[in-house]
Amino acid sequence: MTQKIKKGDRVEILEMQDTMTSLTKGSKGTVKRIDEDEELIWVDWDNGEELALLIGIDKYKIVKK
């Protein structure tokens, strides 16, 4: 992970491997919790979905609030 991410950060998807979601590049959300053991970043997305980013697989950036 290139950026130190924490609960409450706003993130934007740059690339996501999950094809079973309506989330796309540019989708934004707020970090709900980080599970480092499972390598998951749980996000409450602005479209109402709750879906985790996969650390090291999905690409994202932290954006200003």
Secondary structure, 3 states (H helix, E strand, C coil): CCCCCCCCCEEEEEECCCCCCCCCCCCEEEEEEEECCCCEEEEEECCCCEEEEECCCCEEEEECC
